[in-house]
Amino acid sequence: MFRLSTIYLFLLIISAPLRLLGQAEIKLIDSSKADCSFRGLSVVTDKIVWVSGSKGTVGRSVDGGQTWTWTKVPGFEKSDFRDIEAFDKNRAVIMASGTPAIILKTVDGGQTWKLVFKDDRPEMFLNAMDFWDKKRGMMVGDPINGHFVLLETKDGGDSWKLWDTSLCPIALDSEAVFAASGTSLRFFRDKAKIAFVTGGKYSRVVLYQTCPQFTVSAFLPMTNGKPSQGTFSFAINKKGNLVYVGGDYSNDTSQQQTFFYIDEKANEIFVKAPSGYRSGVEFLSGNKVRVISSGTKGVDLCNYKSCGSHNCWECNQVSTSGFHAVCKAKKGKAVFLAGSKGRIGKLIY
């Protein structure tokens, strides 16, 4: 009897879901807005999540994604809100790419929105934003007259100021920034520094420091040369490690030059991840160096580990469903994803 019970228990264990044995998975938690594509994603805490996207749509959850409140911003039903920055359950800033370029802010959970910036120039195209704190933030746009566009707020997004062209980094020929997930621009812990990544004919990371003022850039070993190619997203962890992701969205199954990692000792490591092109990346919480990256062909979870005499990455595809953006909670460990056809997912790990 004991032997049969033991065998039965063993069979139960090996037939259990892989997640119970430590395998991560992506859980689809909402797809009710199937006619929308979401690229803006901001996770304030494990409970408070905001998304934004096409057709003027903004969503908010205050219970970890179990239920959502949806809004089509009045007067902006045709806008594509490619990025969103939320500060709490009531306050958030949204950015629309395309013409006109607009920025709006809510202080009442999305019930009403105030227009805080508008630019009707046809060449104006906003790509991404990030905030150092609840007051100061930056935004990057595609080049105009040979210089990238930078905007700054010092009052939590209530107003935005266009930087003088002479202060903005110079763009190379046929170089631009991608508005794929709101993570082509990132802040550093040093409040004088921001960085953004580019694509097109060239792929670079551009670092701008305000005090003292200087700009430095470096070419990245990512797929480049065409308008659909380059670096789409990057992330920085507390140790100063950097991870860059991208590829070619018009050939999204190609795994060539889509993932590049630099550790705190400036060692460079190329990684071949299974999902091909990806548009969003985040470091996960914990003592181990782990990365989640998302793209139109799926989601990968990568672990940095010891491989004998050296370190290497081990990447596994945890979802074949595509997501444009991935974001970890500012205060917490929860990780959410957002994509086309209204898909919103959550990493279970």
N, C-alpha and C positions, 0 to 999 in steps of 0.2 A: 504493500500500500504506500509506504513511504517513497519507494522508488518511482511508482507511477505518478505520485503527486509532484515529485521533483521534476520528472520529465515534463509534466503538464505545465508547471510553472516556467520551465525553461522555454517551452514553446510559446507561452504567452509573452515572454520577454522579447524573444527574437522576432515575434510578429507585431510588436508594439510599434507605434510611429517612431520614426527616426529621431524626432525632436526629443522624445523622452530619453534617448541615449546621448543627448548632447548635440544633435544636429539642428542647426538653425533653419528657420523657414520664414517665408513672407506670407502673412495672412492678409487677404483682401478684405478690408473692413467697410468699404463703401464704393459703389459704382452707380449711384442714383442719377448723377449728372452725366449720362453717357454721351451727350452731345457736346461736351466740353473737354478741352485739353488743359491740364494743369501743369504749370512750370514753376509757379511761385509756391513756396512752402516755408513756413516758419513755426518752429516748435519751441514754445516758451518754457513749459514744464512737461512732465510726463502726462499731464491732463489737458493742457491748453495748446491747441493746434489750430493754425490758420493755413488755408490754401487759397490760391488765386489762379485765374486762367482766362481762357477765351470767353467771348460773349458777355464780357463784363461781370463775370461770376466770381464771387468770393464766398468761401465757406469757413465756419468756425465750429470747433468742438471744445467743450470744457469738461468732458468726461473721458479723455483718452481715446477719442475716435468712435465711441459707441453710438453717439447721436450727433447730428450736424444741423446747424442753422445756415441756410443758404440765402444769398442776396445777389440780385442783379443790380449793380450800382445804377441808379436812375440817371439818365442822360448819357451813360457810357456803355450801353448794352452791346455795342460793336467793338469795344476796346479789348485788347489782349493784355491782361495784367501778368507780365512775365516774372515779376518778383514781388515779394511781400515781406515786410519786417514787422513783427508783432512784439509788443512790450509786455502785455498782460492780456487779460480776457476782454478788455475794453478798447485798448489803443493799438492801432496798427497803421502802417503806411503802405500803399500799393503804388506800383509803377507800371505804366502802360508803354509798351514798345510800339513803334510805328508812328504814323502821322495822324493827329498831333501827338507829340510826346507829352504825357501828363503824369502828375503825381497827386494823389489824394490821401487824406488822413481821416480816420474815424476815432472818436473818443467814447463812443457809446456801443461798442460791440458790433459795429457794422450797420446799425440802424440808419445812420446818416453819415454822409461823407462830405468833406470840404476840399475843394480844389485848391491846392497850395502851389502848383507850378504848371505852366503850360507853354509849349514852344511849337509853333505851327510850321517851322522850317521843314521842307520835305526831306532834307538830308539829316535831320535830327533823329537819332535812333538810340534809345536807352537800353542798356543791357543788364545791369545788375547793381545792387546796392548792398552795403553792409554798415553796421553801427558798432562803434567802440563801446558805447554806453547808451543810456536812455536819452541823451541829448545830441551827441555828435555823430554824424553819419556821412558817408560818401556814396556817390553814384558815378558810374562810368558809362560813356556813350561812344558810338562809333566815331571815327575821325571826321573832322570838318576842317577844311583848309590845311590838311597835313598834320593836325594835332588831335589827339584823343580829347573827348569832352569829359570834363570832371565837374560835378556839382557837389556842394557841401551844405549841410545843415548843422546848426549849433543849438537848435531849440526843439529837438525831438521830431523834426519833420514838419513843423508848423510853417516853415519857410525854407526855400532853397536858393542858393546863390551859384550862378555859373562862374567858374573860375576864368580869369583872363587867359586867353589863348597862349600867351607867352609863358604862363606857368604850367601849362599842360604838356605831358610827354609827346614827343614827335612820333608819328606813325610812319612805318615803312610802306613801300608801294604795295597796294592790294592787301593790306593788313586790317583786320577788324577784330571785334570782341563778340563772342557768341552770347545770345540771350536764351540759353537752353534750359537753365535751371536756377538762375540767380546766384550762382557760385563761381562765376568767372572773376569776381572781385572779392578780396578778403582783407580784413584788418589784421594787424599784428598787435601783440600785447603792448608794444611800444606805440603809444598813441600818435607818434609822429610819422608812422609808416603805414602805407597801404600797398597792395600789389594786385595786379590783374594779369590775366593770361589772354593770349591772342591766337588767331588762326588765319587761314587764307594762304596767300603766297608764302608767308613766313609764320612760324609759331614761336612766340616768346613769352617770357614772364617779365613784366615791367614793374619795378619797385620804385615808389615815389616817397621821398622823405621831405617833410615840411620844414623842419628846424634842426640843423641847417638844411636849406633846400638843395636837393640834388635828385637826379633820376639815374638809375642804373637798369640795365636790361641784360637778359641772357637768352640765347636761342635754346629752344627745347627740342630734344630728340623725339618729337612726335610726328605722326603723319602730317604732311603739309604740302602746299603747292597749289591746291585748288580751293575755291570758296567754301566747299563743304568740309574741309579738313582743318585739323589743328588741335589745340588744347581747349577743352570746353569747361573744365572745372579743376579746382585744386583745393587742398585742405592742409592745415597746419595743426600739429598737436603741441602740447605743453613742453615737450622736449625739444621742439624746433625741427622735428622731422617734417618733410614735405612730400606730398603725393600729388601727382598730376595725372589726369585722365583725359581722353579724347578719342581721336580717330577720324573716321569719315562717315558722316551721317547718311550719305548717299550709298554707301557700301557698308552697312552696319554689321555685317557678319565677319568682316575682316578683323583679325586679331593683331595685325601688324602695327606696332608702335602706338599702343593705346594706353599704356600704364607705365609710369616712370616714378621712381622713389628715390629720395635723397635723405639719408639719416643725419643725425646730429654731428657726425664726424665728416660730413660732406662726401660720404661714399655713395656712389650712384649705382642703382640696381634697376635693370629692366625686367618687367614682369609680363608674362603671357597669360592673360586671364581669359576664361572660356567664352564670355559673352560678347566679345568684340567691342564695337564702338560703345562708349559710355559718356554720359553728359553730367553726371553728378557723383561726388565722392565725399565720404566722411570718415574720420577716425572714430572708432568706438571707445567706450569707456573701459577702464580696467588697466591692470599693470602690463598686460601683453599688448604688443602693437598689432592692432587688427583694423582692417579697412573694409568698408562696404561701398561698392560702386554700382551705379545703375545706368541702364541704357535702353534703347528701344527693343533689344533682343533678350533682355533679362537682367538679373541681379547677381553679382558675385560677392562672396565673402572671402577675404584673403587674410591669412595669418603669417606674420613674420616670425620665423623660427630658426633654430639651429639645425644646420645640415652638415654634420660632421665637422670639418675644419672651418666652415664658413656659415654665414646666415643666408637664408633664402626665403622666398614667399611660396606659400601653398594656397592656391585659389580654387574655390569650388562654387559652382553655380547653384544658387539656392532658389532661384525662380526663373522660369522661362517667360513670364509675363513682363512686358516692358514698362519702365517707369522713367520719366524725365528727370525727376528731382529726388534727392534723398537728404534728410536733415535729422540731426540728433538734438535732443532737448538741451537748451541752454542751461537749465537747472534740472538735472535728472539724467536718466540713461536711455529713455525711450527713443526709438528711431522710427520715423515715418517716411513714406515714399508717396509720390504723386505722379500721374502720367496721363496719357491720352484715354479717351472714352470714359472719362470721369473716374479713373481708377485711383483709389487711395489704399495704400498698404501699410502694414506695420511689421517690423522685424521682431520675430519671437526668438529670443536667444537667452 
